[in-house]
Amino acid sequence: MRAESCCMNLFFRFLRIFLPAFFTKKRTGLMDVHTIRSSVWIGDQDPLGHMTNSRYSSFTDLGTMNYMGRTGALMTYRKRGWSPIVQHESITFYRMMKFPQKFELTTQLVGWEDCYICFRHRFHSKGKLIAESRMVARLVGRRRQKVTTDMALEAMGLDLTSPPLSQRYLDAIADLQAKDRERDAEQASKQD
């Protein structure tokens, strides 16, 4: 994840949400919706008085860490030396939030393909959808080796099939795969 945004920008909120999630004895299911509640602080705002766009990404990182802690995935993956890395995130804004507005962030695993794990994050306030994030992440090993979703599910002791992914997620995955091929070709040409 983007550790600097999750831990430094939201340090106290990170501790308040992540520590109980990580140490809970009651685990939740991978496909469950996970909710965190917060509010806009003065330091979250831009000069126009709205919560900054970058803060939404920081909160989605926090939502993902909450999800991974509550499902037990983080501890399972860390034991194997695997780390979650955000590869792509697209946020659609519908409304703006201001200090001291309260909101809920829901995080849900929507599916997976090959080594890509797809999340949806939704910000709600006063019963209205504020923003929605589509995130594609992956797990990498200590030596940057590829960790497939089959390996990740097996480590959790699960045998699940991904729900169908929407075209937006499939397009993001195709773009990431194309960039991987370009990078591999570039590295191969440098070795020749």
N, C-alpha and C positions, 0 to 999 in steps of 0.2 A: 504494500500500500504506500501511499505517499506519507511516510512517517512524520515528516516535518510539518505537514499541514494538519494532520490528525492530532499530533501530540503537542505542538507548540502553539498553534493558533487557538486551540480549544483545550488546553491542558487540564483545567479544572473540570470541564465537562467530560473530557476523556476519562479522568479518574472516576468521576461519579457514575459513569455508564459502563465503562469497560471492566473495572474491578469486580463489581457484582456479576457481570456477565461471564467473566472468566472463571470465577470461583464458585459459581452456582452448582449445586448438586443435581438440580432438575434440568435436564437437557431438553431442548426442543427439536422438532423435526427439521430436516433440511428444506422442505418445501413450505414450512410455516411462514407466516408474515410476522416480522419482528418490528416492534414499535419503540421509538424513543421519543421522549417529550422534552422540549426545551423552549427557550424564548430568545428573542433578538436582544442582544446586549448593545450598549452604546458603542463599544469597540468593534462591533460587527458591521457598522454602517459605513457607507461611502459619504462623500461630501454632500450628496443630495438627500441624505437621510434614509436611504434604503439599505437593506442588507446587501453586502457586496456579492457579486457573482462568484468570486473565489471562495467565499464562505460556504456556499452551497456544496461545492466539491469537498471542502473540509468536513462538512456534516455527512456527506455520503460515505466518506472514508470511515467516519465514526460509526455510522450505521452498519457498514460491512464488518468492522471489527466487533461490534456488538453481536451481529449475526454469527460470526465465526466462534466467538467465545461461548455463546449460549448453545450452539449446536455441538460443541466439543471439537469442531473441525480444527481450530487453531492449535490446540494442544496436540492433537493427533498428527497434524502436519509438521509442527515444529520438532516433534520427536524424530521425524524422518529427515529433518533439515530442509523442509520445503517452505518457501515463503510466497505469500500471495502478492502479485504485482498487477496494478491496474494498467491495462493496455490501451483502453479506449473509454472515453466517457462523453456523452452528449446530453446536454441539459436543455430542456424546453421550459421557458418561463411564461407563466400565465398571468401572474400578479406579483406585486412587490410586497415585501414585509418591512415593517419599521419597528424601532424600539418603542415599547417593551412587549411587542406582540408575541403571544404564545403560539407554538406550532407542534405538530407531530410529524415525525419522519418514519415512514414505513419502508422496510427493506424486505425484498423477496427474491429468492433464487427463481428465475424463470426458465432456466434450462442450460444445456451445455452441449458442446460439440468438440470432439478431438481433445485439445488441451484448453479450450476456452470455456470460461464459466460466466454466465450472463445474469446480471442482477438488475432489478428495477427498484428505484428509490422514488418515493412520492412524498412531497411536503404538503401538508394540509393545515389550514388555520381557519377557525370559525366555520368548519364544514365545507370549505372551498379548497379545490386543488390549486396550490400556489406554483409548484414546479414539479417536473418529472425528469429523472435521470435514467439513462440507459447506459449501463456499465458493462464492459467486457474485461475480465481479469483472467489471469492464469497463474498456475503454481510453477515455480522454478526450484530446482535443487541447488545444493551448495555449490556445485560446479557449473551452474547455469544449465544443467541438463533438463530436458523436456519431461514434464510430469503430466500424463494424460488424465482425463477425468475418470477413466476406468481405474487407474491406479489410485486416484484420490478416493473414489467410492469404496474400493476394496480395502483401503486403509481404515475406513470408517466401519467396515463390516456390512456394507450395504450393496444390494444388487438392484439398481434402479435404472429406468429408461427415461431419458430426457423428454419432457413435454415438447411439442413442436415450437420452434423459435419463430418469432415474427421476422418479416423480411428486413426490418431495420437491423436486427441483431445479425442476421445472416450476411447482410451487406458489410457490416463492421468487421465480421470475422473474415470475409473474403478479402477486404482491404488489408487487414493485418497479415493474412497469409501471403498476399502479393508482396508486401513490404519485407517479409521474412525471406521470400525467394530472391528479391532484389539484393538484400543484404548478403545472402549466401553467395550469389553470383559475383558480387563485388569483392567479397573476401577470397573467393576462388581465383579471380583474375589477379589479385595482388600476390597470391602464392605462386602463380605461374611465372 
